[in-house]
């Protein structure tokens, strides 16, 4: 108890001192911070507003009471102004406000007034007030008298829910909507794949999928919180969730590959349009339909497509498909969104958008050759489509900027898509702070950089993607989501370091002054865990110091009924110590074992700190509980490696002691894994029902139908050890 109390006091004192410095970015004194950062805060004379001062709310100008947080929801609706009153005024003629989502808030000692052009502005004003009242309550300080004028720079601020390899409990999605609304995110792109219970093509929907009615109920809940949920159903490519079924095999572009449809087979559109119709039914009243369309390179091979590809080029096939699906979207009152990589790929300019080795001069040269190819087919680019320029690591790469300029030059609508987990890791994520533009960084620096570029270009929308390829827990995405919320509302506000501290305060009610260093230590353990058992595990770090995150991706087990591929996957793993050659194994893997020793030495300190953070947090303790469970899992690898090192000796007594350590380490791994599955199970389903048709391709999370895809390498390596151990 004393340890927990001390931890809390330290966190509190640190927060008070730190926020005195960074709150200047909000123009609010310590300890107040709002995410996203308000545009303009002017401090007024007089005493502030205490957390319990407000007693009632009055509505004027036809305003309706928006849904609010727990503090504001307790207010009575009054009719006469007086002390302790929140006044909400709807004024469509508010000329000084450039956005329907903006608001003007005036906080006085005994009252608050929020004025907006539209209900959305009143809603967001209340979200800001809720955050300030929470700080006033938690730190027992009055909110200073002030006037806040606030509005977003980007009008479409979306995050990505990708459920291709997992489903969370519906309650978690509802909680997520509340959380996103708090940070003024106003859209979700919900990528269904087979997790919607399709009615028109029922074979496609997984047995445990969300029903159309369940999804429509979530849509209504979100819209009440100023969030639109738009569907994404992959089209043309990424179609294994459909084409894995033999009933659809005739629609494949290449017979042996379930990856993509044939764009000239009319059956393709019968199936895709049915799926789109169901997705539209599941998202009533939404504005957009994301049609997918990315990473379709193996096109133009089937007998239908080859003559067109030979005569007009492969890009014409992609654009024909895009034209058809965009016409469908228009007929159903939806604006289509399309991943834009394939036109750039076939024009030979795509590499210039993401490869750091491509210089500005080389980008100019490739675009000089490729732009005429794009211009030649300009008439085939649908004008009602939004072209989603996605880049997850190099936002200001010259070719990336060239692509955005090309869209604007030809009056094509574009959005930007960044990523909260660009390395796809399951555990802790790197956040390397690069140059001022974030071009050589990772994590939040890249998110900020791309959104700032969008604001500079006058682009109206952004999407922060959260890919499920390695299916991290949703909590791994939230820091990136909130980073995107911060900078899409206010792109040039806080520094990343200031944002980190605001994020910690808003999400957990604590301060971590050395957060980046702490996170880097956790990430270092993740990098080792990814590589620990692979023969090529000792990899060079890249220019940012990021270790390559390698697991069993691209190791495809054969499916029943398919051609069996005979391959011993354990040949990709390191061998075990040889009793006939003691010490050789230790010497061969010295670099890896040295890393294991460092991580082992750090274990008590880091695991203890995660436990203390869980105890000290005022809210969202689950995040730290999950972090500790993940950290315990990644820490099993160095323990097993070091136990094997003990065995690599000619001394029998030492070897026997080492074997005992190996057995104990394996037993610890099994317990830690069981604990992790339990923690995951609090918010997501951890296995598929037996009737699920496997969907095997190169994503790691598609390899198995329960969480054990995470530990395939561990399982195989431990299986090798079990055979190696003496009876």
Residue pairs with C-beta under 8 A, 6 or more apart in sequence:
3 612
4 612
4 615
4 616
7 612
7 615
7 616
8 615
8 616
11 510
11 511
11 616
12 139
14 511
14 513
15 31
15 139
15 501
15 505
15 510
15 511
16 30
16 31
16 139
17 30
18 501
18 511
18 513
19 30
19 31
19 32
19 33
19 501
19 505
19 511
20 29
20 30
20 31
22 33
22 494
22 497
22 498
22 501
22 502
23 29
23 30
23 31
23 32
23 33
25 37
25 493
25 494
25 495
25 498
26 32
26 33
26 34
26 37
26 38
26 41
27 40
27 41
27 42
27 43
27 146
28 34
28 41
28 43
28 144
28 146
29 43
29 144
31 135
31 139
31 141
31 505
32 132
32 135
32 136
32 141
32 143
32 144
33 131
33 135
33 501
33 502
33 505
33 506
34 128
34 131
34 132
34 502
35 131
35 183
35 482
35 485
35 486
35 499
35 502
35 503
35 506
36 152
36 183
36 184
36 485
36 486
36 487
36 488
36 489
36 490
36 493
37 486
37 489
37 490
37 493
37 494
37 502
38 128
38 148
38 149
38 150
38 490
39 149
39 150
39 151
39 490
40 148
40 149
40 150
41 146
41 147
41 148
42 146
42 147
42 148
43 144
43 145
43 146
44 106
44 107
44 108
44 144
44 145
44 146
44 147
45 145
46 108
46 109
46 145
47 109
47 142
47 145
48 107
48 109
48 136
48 141
48 142
48 143
48 144
48 145
49 107
49 108
49 109
49 110
49 111
49 112
49 136
49 142
49 143
49 145
50 136
50 142
50 143
51 71
51 133
51 134
51 136
51 137
51 140
51 142
51 143
52 137
53 83
53 84
53 109
53 110
54 72
54 75
54 84
54 85
54 86
54 111
54 112
54 133
55 75
55 76
55 83
55 84
55 85
56 75
56 76
56 77
56 78
56 84
56 85
56 86
57 65
57 72
57 75
57 76
57 77
57 78
57 85
57 86
57 87
57 88
58 77
58 78
58 79
58 80
58 81
58 85
58 86
58 87
58 88
59 65
59 77
59 88
59 90
60 87
60 88
60 89
60 90
61 89
61 90
61 91
62 90
63 88
63 89
63 90
63 119
63 122
64 119
65 77
65 88
66 88
66 119
66 122
66 123
66 126
67 73
67 123
67 181
67 224
67 225
68 126
68 127
68 130
69 126
69 127
69 130
69 134
69 182
71 130
71 133
71 134
71 137
72 86
72 126
72 129
72 130
72 133
75 86
78 85
81 87
81 111
83 110
83 111
84 110
84 111
85 110
85 111
85 112
86 111
86 112
86 113
86 114
86 129
87 111
87 112
87 113
87 114
88 114
88 122
88 125
88 126
89 113
89 114
89 115
89 116
90 116
90 117
90 118
90 119
90 122
91 115
91 116
91 117
92 117
92 118
93 117
94 104
94 115
94 116
94 117
96 104
96 149
97 103
97 104
97 116
97 117
97 121
97 151
98 151
99 117
99 121
99 151
99 152
99 155
100 116
100 117
100 118
100 120
100 121
101 118
101 120
101 121
101 124
101 151
101 152
101 155
101 184
101 186
101 226
102 116
102 117
102 121
102 124
102 149
102 150
102 151
102 152
103 114
103 115
103 116
103 121
103 122
103 124
103 125
103 128
103 148
103 150
103 151
104 114
104 115
104 116
104 125
104 147
104 148
104 149
104 150
105 112
105 113
105 114
105 115
105 125
105 128
105 129
105 147
105 148
105 150
106 112
106 113
106 146
106 147
106 148
107 129
107 132
107 143
107 144
107 145
107 146
107 147
107 148
108 145
109 145
112 129
114 121
114 122
114 125
114 126
114 129
116 122
116 124
116 125
120 186
120 226
121 151
123 181
123 225
123 226
124 150
124 184
124 226
125 150
127 181
127 182
127 183
127 184
128 148
128 150
130 182
131 182
131 506
132 143
133 143
135 141
135 143
135 505
136 142
136 143
138 509
138 618
152 184
152 488
152 489
152 490
153 455
153 488
153 489
153 490
153 491
154 451
154 454
154 455
154 459
154 460
154 461
154 462
154 488
154 489
154 491
155 460
155 461
156 186
156 187
156 415
156 460
156 461
156 462
157 184
157 185
157 186
157 187
157 461
157 462
157 484
157 485
157 488
157 489
158 185
158 186
158 187
158 188
158 189
158 230
158 461
158 462
158 463
158 464
159 180
159 185
159 187
159 188
159 189
159 420
159 463
159 464
159 466
159 477
159 481
159 484
160 188
160 189
160 191
160 232
160 463
160 464
160 465
160 466
160 467
161 173
161 176
161 188
161 189
161 190
161 191
161 466
162 191
162 465
162 466
162 467
162 468
163 190
163 191
163 192
163 193
163 195
163 468
164 191
164 193
164 194
164 195
164 241
164 468
164 699
165 468
165 469
165 471
165 699
165 701
165 702
166 468
166 471
166 684
166 685
166 701
167 195
167 208
167 209
167 210
167 684
167 685
168 474
168 683
168 684
168 685
169 683
169 684
169 685
170 210
170 214
170 218
172 474
172 683
172 684
173 218
174 218
174 221
176 474
177 188
177 218
177 221
177 222
177 225
177 227
178 225
179 478
180 188
180 225
180 227
180 481
180 485
181 225
181 226
181 227
183 481
183 482
183 485
183 486
183 506
184 485
184 489
185 227
185 481
185 484
185 485
186 226
186 227
186 228
187 227
187 228
187 229
187 230
188 222
188 227
188 228
188 229
188 230
189 230
189 231
189 232
189 288
189 290
189 337
189 463
190 215
190 229
190 230
190 231
190 232
190 283
191 232
191 233
191 234
191 290
191 468
192 210
192 231
192 232
192 233
192 279
192 282
193 233
193 234
193 238
193 241
194 204
194 205
194 206
194 209
194 241
194 242
194 695
195 205
195 206
195 208
195 209
195 210
196 205
196 209
196 210
196 212
196 215
196 231
196 233
196 278
196 279
196 282
197 205
197 209
197 210
197 211
197 212
198 204
198 205
198 274
198 275
198 278
199 212
199 278
199 281
200 274
200 275
200 277
200 278
201 242
201 271
201 274
201 275
201 278
203 245
203 247
203 248
204 241
204 242
204 245
204 275
206 688
206 692
207 688
207 689
207 691
207 692
208 685
208 688
208 689
208 692
210 282
212 278
212 281
212 282
215 282
215 283
216 281
216 282
216 283
216 284
218 229
219 229
219 282
219 283
219 284
219 285
219 286
222 228
222 229
223 285
228 286
228 287
228 288
229 283
229 286
230 283
230 286
230 287
230 288
230 289
230 290
230 337
231 279
231 280
231 282
231 283
231 286
231 289
231 290
232 290
232 291
232 292
232 337
233 272
233 275
233 276
233 279
233 289
233 290
233 291
233 292
234 241
234 292
235 261
235 272
235 291
235 292
235 293
235 321
235 325
236 260
236 261
236 263
236 268
236 292
236 293
236 296
236 318
236 321
237 259
237 260
237 261
237 292
237 293
237 294
237 295
237 296
238 259
238 260
238 292
238 294
238 295
239 258
239 259
239 260
239 261
240 258
240 259
240 695
240 696
240 697
240 702
241 695
242 248
242 258
242 271
242 275
243 249
243 251
243 252
243 258
243 259
243 260
243 261
244 258
244 693
244 694
244 695
244 696
245 693
248 271
249 255
249 258
250 265
250 267
251 261
251 262
251 265
251 267
251 268
251 271
252 258
252 260
252 261
252 262
252 302
253 260
253 261
253 262
253 263
253 298
253 299
253 301
253 302
253 305
254 260
254 298
254 301
254 302
257 298
258 697
259 298
259 697
260 296
260 298
260 299
261 268
261 271
261 272
261 321
262 268
262 302
262 304
262 305
263 299
263 305
263 317
263 318
263 320
263 321
264 302
264 304
264 305
264 308
264 317
264 320
265 302
265 304
268 321
269 324
269 325
269 328
272 325
273 328
276 289
276 291
276 325
276 328
276 329
276 332
277 332
279 289
280 286
280 289
280 332
280 334
286 334
287 334
287 335
288 334
288 335
288 336
288 337
288 386
289 329
289 332
289 334
289 335
289 336
289 337
290 336
290 337
290 338
290 388
291 322
291 325
291 326
291 329
291 336
291 337
291 338
292 338
292 339
293 318
293 321
293 322
293 325
293 338
293 339
293 342
294 339
294 341
294 342
294 390
295 339
295 341
295 342
296 318
296 342
297 342
297 345
299 305
299 309
299 314
299 317
299 318
300 306
300 308
300 309
300 310
300 314
300 317
301 309
305 317
308 316
308 317
308 320
309 316
309 317
313 346
313 373
314 346
315 342
315 343
315 346
315 347
315 373
315 377
316 377
316 380
318 342
318 343
318 346
319 343
319 377
319 380
319 381
320 380
322 338
322 381
322 382
322 385
323 380
323 382
325 336
326 336
326 338
326 382
326 384
326 385
327 382
329 335
329 336
329 384
330 336
330 384
335 384
335 385
335 386
336 382
336 384
336 385
336 386
337 385
337 386
337 388
337 415
338 385
338 386
338 387
338 388
339 388
339 390
339 417
340 387
340 388
340 389
340 390
340 403
340 414
341 350
341 390
343 374
343 377
343 381
344 350
344 353
344 370
344 403
346 373
347 370
347 371
347 373
347 374
348 366
348 369
348 370
348 373
349 366
349 367
349 370
349 371
349 374
349 399
349 402
349 403
350 399
351 358
351 366
351 399
352 358
352 362
352 363
352 366
352 367
352 397
352 398
352 399
352 400
352 402
353 389
353 391
353 394
353 397
353 399
353 400
353 402
353 403
354 391
354 393
354 394
354 397
354 399
354 400
355 394
355 397
356 394
356 397
356 439
356 440
356 543
358 366
358 397
358 398
358 399
359 398
360 398
363 397
363 398
363 399
363 402
364 398
366 399
367 399
367 402
371 406
374 406
378 410
381 387
381 410
381 412
383 411
383 412
385 412
385 413
386 413
386 414
386 415
386 461
387 407
387 412
387 413
387 414
387 415
388 414
388 415
388 416
388 417
388 463
389 400
389 403
389 404
389 407
389 414
389 415
389 416
389 417
390 416
390 417
390 418
390 419
390 465
391 397
391 400
391 416
391 417
391 418
391 450
392 417
392 418
392 419
392 422
392 446
392 465
393 422
393 442
393 446
394 400
394 439
394 446
395 416
395 418
395 437
395 438
395 439
395 446
395 449
395 450
395 453
396 437
396 438
396 439
396 449
396 453
397 439
401 453
404 414
404 416
404 453
404 457
404 459
405 457
407 413
407 414
408 414
408 457
408 458
414 459
415 454
415 459
415 460
415 461
415 462
415 463
416 450
416 451
416 453
416 454
416 459
416 461
416 462
416 463
417 462
417 463
417 464
417 465
418 446
418 447
418 450
418 451
418 462
418 463
418 464
418 465
418 484
419 446
419 447
419 464
419 465
419 466
419 467
419 480
420 447
420 464
420 465
420 466
420 477
420 478
420 479
420 480
420 481
420 483
420 484
421 429
421 466
421 467
421 472
421 476
421 477
421 480
422 442
422 443
422 446
423 429
423 430
423 442
423 546
423 549
424 467
424 469
424 470
424 472
424 549
425 470
425 472
425 476
425 526
425 530
425 549
426 470
426 471
426 472
426 473
426 476
426 630
426 710
427 472
427 476
427 522
427 523
427 525
427 526
427 529
427 630
427 631
427 633
427 634
428 519
428 522
428 523
428 525
428 526
428 627
428 630
428 631
429 442
429 443
429 476
429 479
429 480
429 519
429 523
430 442
430 443
430 520
430 523
430 544
430 546
431 441
431 442
431 443
431 444
431 445
431 516
431 519
431 520
432 440
432 441
432 442
432 443
432 445
432 544
432 545
432 546
433 441
433 445
433 496
433 516
434 440
434 441
434 442
434 445
434 544
435 441
437 449
437 452
438 445
438 446
438 447
438 448
438 449
438 450
439 446
439 449
440 543
440 544
441 449
441 544
442 544
442 546
443 480
443 483
444 479
444 480
444 483
444 496
444 499
444 500
445 496
447 464
447 480
447 483
447 484
447 487
448 483
448 487
448 491
448 496
450 462
451 462
451 484
451 487
451 488
451 491
452 487
452 491
452 492
454 461
454 462
454 491
455 491
455 492
462 484
462 488
464 480
464 481
464 483
464 484
466 474
466 477
466 480
466 481
468 699
468 701
469 553
469 699
469 700
469 701
470 551
470 553
470 699
470 700
470 701
471 700
471 701
471 709
473 626
473 630
473 680
473 683
473 684
474 683
474 684
475 622
475 623
475 626
475 683
478 507
478 623
479 503
482 503
482 506
482 507
483 499
483 503
486 493
486 494
486 499
486 502
487 493
494 502
497 516
500 515
500 516
501 511
501 513
501 515
504 510
504 511
504 512
504 515
505 511
507 619
507 620
507 623
508 613
508 617
508 618
508 619
508 620
508 623
508 624
509 617
509 618
509 619
510 613
510 616
510 617
510 618
512 518
512 613
518 606
518 609
521 602
521 606
522 606
522 627
522 631
524 547
524 598
524 599
525 599
525 602
525 606
525 631
525 634
525 635
525 638
526 549
526 634
527 546
527 547
527 548
527 549
528 547
528 592
528 595
528 596
528 599
528 634
528 637
528 638
529 633
529 634
529 635
529 637
530 547
530 548
530 549
530 550
530 551
531 537
531 538
531 539
531 547
531 548
531 549
531 550
531 592
532 592
532 596
532 637
532 638
532 640
532 641
532 713
533 573
533 574
533 637
533 713
533 714
533 716
533 717
534 550
534 572
534 573
534 574
534 713
535 572
535 573
535 574
536 550
537 550
537 574
537 592
538 589
538 591
538 592
539 547
539 548
539 550
541 547
542 548
551 700
551 712
551 713
552 569
552 700
552 703
552 709
552 712
552 713
553 698
553 699
553 700
554 698
555 569
555 572
555 703
555 712
556 565
556 696
556 697
556 698
556 703
557 696
557 703
558 564
558 565
559 694
559 696
569 716
570 716
570 717
570 719
570 720
573 713
573 716
573 717
573 720
574 589
574 717
575 585
576 585
576 644
576 720
576 721
576 724
577 584
577 585
577 586
577 644
577 645
577 647
577 648
578 584
578 585
579 655
582 648
582 649
582 650
583 648
583 649
583 650
584 648
585 644
585 645
585 648
586 593
586 645
586 648
589 641
592 641
593 641
593 642
593 645
595 638
596 637
596 638
596 641
596 642
597 638
597 642
599 635
599 638
600 635
600 638
600 639
600 642
603 635
603 638
606 631
607 628
607 631
607 632
607 635
610 624
610 627
610 628
610 631
611 624
611 628
613 624
614 621
614 624
614 625
614 628
615 621
617 623
617 624
622 682
622 683
625 679
626 679
626 680
629 672
629 675
629 676
629 679
629 680
630 676
632 672
632 675
632 676
633 672
633 673
633 676
633 710
633 711
635 672
636 665
636 668
636 669
636 672
636 714
637 714
639 665
639 668
639 669
640 662
640 665
640 666
640 669
640 717
640 718
640 721
642 661
643 658
643 661
643 662
643 664
643 665
644 658
644 662
644 721
645 658
646 654
646 655
646 657
646 658
646 661
646 662
647 655
647 658
647 659
647 662
648 658
649 655
649 658
659 725
659 726
662 721
662 725
663 725
666 718
666 721
666 722
669 714
669 718
673 711
676 707
677 686
677 707
680 686
680 707
686 706
686 707
687 705
687 706
687 707
688 705
688 706
692 705
694 702
694 705
695 702
696 702
696 703
700 709
700 712
701 709
702 709
703 709
703 712
704 712
708 715
